Amino acid sequence: EPPADRNVRDGIALLEELGALDDGRLTRIGRQLARLPIDPRLGRMVLEAGTNGCLREVTIICAALSIQDPRERPFEKRAAADQSHARFQHPQSDFLTILELWEHLGEQRKERSSSSFRRMCRQEFLHYNRIREWQDLVGQLRRSTKPLGFVENQVPARPDAVHVSLLAGLLSHVGMRDQPPDRGGKPAGRDGQ
């Protein structure tokens, strides 16, 4: 059964927004996106990261966004789970929080046996199978970007570069906050605009 016309139109509009289609033709970006095993929006973020020097970080973030959140929050232990997960909270963004969690998991994986790592995940309210899925997807993305000529950065990327790369896949989700008017009835901001 073919997809609904509306879904086809929405898909084409998304690919045009991402720069994957131009006048109905696949672009260089479109050909690159087709080689990545993730949603086109996330793939576009990865491609942008390759040019912004933050491929490592954005690959980890996009893989995490592709799976169910590995952080568990059982109803009866919500407070304990929240406390455990708060250690990873980055003050600048939730995306950087994902990187903090990834770094923690990498350190623990090196220091522990497989069974000890699994126990640690359970104690810290982290879903072991989702973490494995996340790790596997990061590996897939790394293998998929190499033939495209992208090289993973060895030096930690600046948060601004990470966020700019993420925006490349979220263009239609970007908004602008209206400032409330000042007391004189003019909008706040430069020159009343």
Buried (B, 14 or more C-beta within 10 A) or exposed (E): EEEEEEEEEEEEEBBBBBBBBEEEEBBEBBEBBEEBEBBBBBBBBBBBBBEBBBBBBBBBBBBBBBBEBBBBBEEEEEEBBEEBBEEBEBEEBEBBBBBEBBEBBEEBBEEBEEEEBBEBBEEBBBBBEBBBBBBEBBEBBBEBBEEEEBEBBEEEBEBEBBBBBBBBBEEEEEEEEEEEEEEEEEEEEEEEE
